[in-house]
Amino acid sequence: MASIEIVEQAWSDYQRERRTRLDKKAFELLLRIFPSVIVAQADGFTDTSEVYRLEEMVKFLCKIEGVSPHNLDWRSEMRYLAIDMDFWRERFLAALRALLSARPELYREQAEFLFAIAAASTGDIVQNLLLRLRRAELPPGESEELISPKERDEIERLIRELDFEQAPEALQYLRKLLDRSHG
């Protein structure tokens, strides 16, 4: 099946299962956000910091792709995908692989998104507070990121599932980001 057909089929399946009409461009943005939803759920729940980071990603994508952020309840769609992740994972990742194959420049975006969502929260409220305190004590321009082992494992799985080896520069960039973080 051609790349465009895989995305079209996933879009059709999603509308049918979700019982909604969804613009194709908005669906493609959901595809691009989906791996970040997976990483946010790696520890079993999505906390407030991760929700805010996902919303920032959506706003960014809407802006660069010319999609109105008000045409869809993005938070509701991301919650739905998180709840039904097992059902949608392979379909969405196959469609995203097809999209990445057609637009390989999006691999770098995926690398940034995966790291950003993992760095948004440690999955532990005490660790989050301690990390914020340590960040406040760092000199300007320096940062410290803490990524949980479960998030790191999920990112490694997504690297394989999304065929990141097809974009060696993006893979190298993601590895560099991950190597700078603590776990």
Secondary structure as UniProt FT lines:
FT   HELIX           3..18
FT   HELIX           24..40
FT   TURN            41..43
FT   HELIX           48..65
FT   TURN            69..70
FT   HELIX           74..83
FT   HELIX           85..102
FT   TURN            104..105
FT   HELIX           106..120
FT   HELIX           125..137
FT   TURN            140..141
FT   HELIX           149..161
FT   TURN            162..163
FT   HELIX           164..166
FT   HELIX           168..180
//
